[in-house]
Amino acid sequence: MDKRLRIASYNIHKGVSTFNRRLILHEVRRELLRLNPDLVFLQEVQGEHLRRALRFDTWPDTPQHEFLAGEHLSSAYGRNANHRLGHHGNALLSRFPIGDTHNLDLTLHRFEQRGLLHCVLQPATWNQPLHALCVHLNLLAHDRRRQLSMLVQYIQNSIPPLEPLVLAGDFNDWSREATFTLKHELGLAEAFETLHGTAAKSFPARMPFLRLDRIYTRGFNIEVADVLTDAHWIGLSDHVPLFTVLHRRDA
C-alpha cells in the first residue's frame, strides 16, 4: 500500500503575475508537472474572466483548474467571488478520483468573498477516504477568527474524527492564530511548523517575510516541508508555493 502523498499549496494570483502584467498559467502548469504532486491546493483560481481572455493570446479555452490539471490529474473548483467579468475561487487537483465535493461559503462581507472547498478522495489501496480541504481566509484578524470558527464547526460535523485529512491554503494569518485554533479544536498539525518550528514565509514571492500559507494534516507523519523559492517559481504569482511529503499512519 502506497502511503506517501506529495502535496503542494499555491495561491496563483488568478493566473497572472504581480501587477497583472502577464499570463503565468503555462509556467505554473510546467512547474507543477515537474513537481509531480498527488494533490495541489490552489487559491485565487480564475474560473472565468472575459476581459483577460481577450487580452492574453494564450488564455486557455478551459477554466484554469482544468487547464492546470491537464491529462494526468482530476480537478474540482469552488466558486467564491463573482463579478461582472467572471468569477474565481479555490481548486483542488488530484491524482486520485474525486468523489463528493462541497463548497462552504465563508463570505462575511462583499469586499472579500471566500470559501472552503471540501473534496472526498478514495485512493485505490486505502481503507478510508481522504478528505482534502482548500481554503482562503480574509485579511482582517477578527474576520479570520469568525471564519475559523465556521471551518472548525463544519469539519467537526462533516468529517469523522479518525479519517485522514489535509487542510491547506492561504490563511492570511501571520500571527499563528489559525495554528493554535486548529491544533486545539481539531488536533491538526501544520507541516512546516512541525519540522522547522515556525510557519513558512511565503509572501511576497521575491522576498518572502509573511507567513500566510499553511498545510495542516491529521493522520499523517510529516517527512518533508519546504517553501519553493527557487528561480523556477519566482516571477509567477505574488506567493510562493508550499510543498510537503506526508506518510499516512496505520489506521
Buried (B, 14 or more C-beta within 10 A) or exposed (E): EEBEBBBBBBBBBBBBBBEEEEBBBEBBBEBBEEBEBBBBBBBBBBBBBEEBBEEBEEBBEEBBBBBBBEEEBBBBBBBBBEEEEBBBBBBBBBBBEBEEBBBBEBBBEEEBBBBBBBBBBBBEEBEBBBBBBBBBBBEBEEBBBBBBEBBBEBBEEEBEEEBBBBBBBBBBBBEBBBBEBBBEBBEBBBBBBBBEEEBBBBBBBEEBEBBBBBBBBBBBBBBBBBBBBEEEBEEBBBBBBBBBBBEBEEE
